[in-house]
Amino acid sequence: MTEAASVVVLSSGGKDSMFMLDTLMHDPAWRVEALVTTVNETNRRVAMHGTSEALLRSQAESLGLPLTVIGLPETCDNAEYERRLAAGLEPFRQAGIDRVACGDLFLTDIRRWRERSFESMGWQSIFPIWGTPTQDLARRLVEAPWRIMITCIDTHRLPESLLGQSIDENFLKALPDGVDPCGENGEFHSFVCDGPGFAQPIDVVPGERVLVHERYLMIDLKPA
């Protein structure tokens, strides 16, 4: 029997990351060693998602996985991103791990960029849920035990009333025509409060709303 290969999971704490994690956990070919996430080093939040480091740590604790948090500057070009990420991943490299899992679904340009970036750092990137039809995935994510909150919306694409809502049948029905049901074109971002593998759900309450770049509206989810 072939020994499972070690992998770290690049995670935002959102639905694609957590669905990818669940996929890997059910695949005997892989052994998940840790979650890795990047945050703004000033506000300690995930870019575009607005999710706080505190919630990410609660999520990792519920999943029973180590979490490595890598800080990025407010203005971060590709070279600095790769430098910071490589430094944050170095302990895994020293432990003999050189594979990182990414939760992209169908954006080819993003996948190619990740492949090039990680290759330049000496890492092999894998894409466990690549090609999963987003209509099918969205339908799976409304079922128990998944509980997913919308943390950010593109106000040019979605009504503000959907911010802070759970992904359920009503949410999917409310999406305007042309919006991907998984938000893969940046229409919305999310945080997973409960799902497969969680020892306990993460209870959250809505905080203030913040408009970023005059377009993206985020909600500050706080631990209940």
C-alpha positions in Angstrom: 0.0 0.0 0.0 1.4 3.4 -1.0 2.1 5.7 1.9 0.0 8.9 2.0 1.8 12.1 0.8 1.9 15.0 3.2 0.3 18.3 2.1 -0.4 21.7 3.6 -3.7 23.4 2.7 -3.8 27.0 1.6 -6.9 28.3 3.3 -8.9 31.5 3.5 -11.4 29.9 5.9 -14.0 30.1 3.2 -16.2 27.5 1.5 -13.8 26.4 -1.3 -10.9 25.9 1.1 -13.0 23.9 3.5 -14.6 21.8 0.7 -11.1 21.1 -0.5 -10.0 20.1 3.0 -12.9 17.7 3.3 -12.0 16.2 -0.1 -8.4 15.7 0.9 -9.4 14.2 4.3 -11.4 11.5 2.5 -8.6 10.7 0.0 -6.2 8.1 1.4 -3.5 9.4 -1.0 -3.1 12.5 1.1 -2.3 13.4 4.7 -3.1 17.0 5.7 -0.4 18.4 8.0 -1.6 22.0 8.5 -3.7 24.9 7.3 -1.8 27.9 6.0 -3.4 31.3 5.5 -2.2 34.9 4.6 -3.5 38.0 6.4 -3.0 41.7 6.2 -0.2 42.2 8.8 -1.8 45.4 10.0 -5.5 44.4 10.5 -4.9 40.6 10.8 -7.6 39.8 8.3 -7.8 37.8 5.1 -7.7 39.9 2.0 -11.1 40.3 0.3 -12.8 38.0 2.8 -12.4 40.3 5.8 -12.2 37.2 8.1 -10.2 37.9 11.3 -7.3 35.8 12.5 -9.2 35.0 15.7 -12.0 33.3 13.7 -9.4 31.4 11.6 -7.8 30.1 14.7 -11.1 29.0 16.1 -11.8 27.2 12.9 -8.5 25.4 12.9 -8.9 24.4 16.5 -12.4 22.9 15.8 -10.8 21.0 12.9 -8.0 19.8 15.1 -5.3 21.1 12.6 -2.3 23.4 13.1 -2.6 26.8 11.5 0.3 28.9 10.1 -0.6 32.5 9.7 1.6 34.6 7.3 1.4 38.3 7.4 1.5 40.4 4.3 2.0 44.1 3.9 -0.9 46.4 2.9 0.8 46.9 -0.5 2.2 43.6 -1.7 3.6 42.8 -5.1 4.2 39.2 -6.3 7.8 39.2 -5.4 7.1 40.2 -1.8 4.2 37.7 -1.6 6.4 34.9 -2.7 9.2 35.9 -0.3 6.8 36.1 2.7 5.1 32.8 1.7 8.3 31.0 1.2 9.6 32.1 4.6 6.3 31.0 6.3 6.4 27.6 4.6 10.1 27.0 5.3 9.5 24.9 8.5 7.4 22.5 6.4 10.1 22.3 3.8 12.6 21.4 6.5 10.2 18.6 7.6 10.2 17.2 4.1 6.9 18.6 2.9 6.8 20.2 -0.5 3.2 20.1 -1.6 0.5 22.7 -1.1 -3.2 22.3 -1.9 -5.1 25.2 -3.5 -8.9 25.5 -3.7 -9.3 27.0 -7.1 -12.2 25.7 -9.2 -12.0 27.0 -12.8 -10.0 30.3 -13.2 -7.1 29.2 -15.4 -5.1 32.4 -15.1 -5.2 32.2 -11.3 -4.2 28.5 -11.4 -1.2 29.2 -13.7 -0.1 32.0 -11.5 -0.2 29.8 -8.4 1.7 27.0 -10.2 4.4 29.4 -11.3 4.7 31.1 -7.9 4.9 27.9 -5.9 7.3 26.3 -8.4 9.6 29.3 -8.0 9.6 28.6 -4.2 10.3 24.9 -4.8 6.8 23.8 -4.0 4.4 21.6 -6.0 0.8 22.9 -6.1 -2.1 20.6 -6.3 -5.7 21.4 -7.1 -8.0 18.8 -5.5 -11.4 20.3 -6.5 -10.4 21.8 -9.9 -13.2 21.4 -12.4 -15.9 20.8 -9.8 -19.1 22.3 -11.4 -20.1 25.2 -9.3 -23.8 24.5 -9.6 -23.2 21.1 -8.1 -20.9 22.4 -5.4 -23.3 25.1 -4.3 -26.1 22.5 -3.9 -23.8 20.3 -1.7 -22.8 23.3 0.5 -26.4 24.1 1.5 -26.7 20.6 3.1 -25.9 19.8 6.7 -23.5 19.9 8.4 -22.3 22.9 6.3 -23.0 26.4 7.7 -21.4 29.1 5.6 -21.7 32.9 6.1 -21.2 35.6 3.5 -18.5 37.9 4.6 -18.0 40.1 1.6 -20.0 41.0 -1.5 -19.2 42.9 -4.7 -21.9 45.7 -4.5 -21.7 46.0 -8.3 -23.0 42.4 -8.6 -25.0 41.7 -5.5 -27.6 43.4 -3.3 -26.3 44.5 0.1 -29.1 42.4 1.8 -27.1 39.2 1.0 -24.1 40.3 3.2 -24.0 38.3 6.4 -26.5 35.7 5.2 -26.0 32.0 5.3 -25.6 30.1 2.1 -28.9 28.2 1.7 -31.5 27.7 -0.9 -32.9 31.2 -0.4 -29.5 32.7 -0.9 -28.9 30.7 -4.1 -32.4 31.8 -5.4 -31.6 35.4 -4.6 -28.4 35.5 -6.7 -28.9 37.7 -9.8 -28.5 36.2 -13.3 -24.9 35.8 -14.4 -23.6 35.5 -10.8 -21.6 32.3 -10.2 -23.4 30.2 -7.5 -20.0 29.8 -5.7 -18.9 33.4 -6.3 -15.8 32.2 -8.3 -15.6 35.5 -10.2 -15.3 37.4 -7.0 -19.0 38.2 -6.5 -18.8 37.1 -2.9 -16.6 35.5 -0.2 -17.4 33.5 2.8 -16.4 31.9 6.2 -17.3 28.4 7.2 -18.7 28.2 10.7 -19.5 24.5 10.6 -18.9 21.5 8.3 -17.5 18.0 8.0 -14.7 17.4 10.5 -15.6 20.3 12.9 -15.6 19.2 16.5 -18.0 22.1 17.3 -19.6 24.9 15.3 -18.2 28.4 15.5 -20.9 30.8 16.6 -20.6 34.3 15.2 -22.5 37.6 15.5 -22.5 40.3 12.9 -20.4 43.4 13.5 -19.8 46.6 11.6 -19.9 46.8 7.8 -17.0 48.4 5.9 -16.8 49.4 2.2 -13.5 48.7 0.6 -12.3 50.2 -2.7 -15.7 51.8 -3.1 -17.1 48.5 -4.2 -16.6 45.6 -1.8 -18.7 45.5 1.3 -17.5 43.4 4.2 -19.0 42.4 7.5 -17.0 41.9 10.6 -18.1 38.5 12.0 -17.2 38.2 15.7 -17.1 35.2 18.0 -20.5 35.0 19.8 
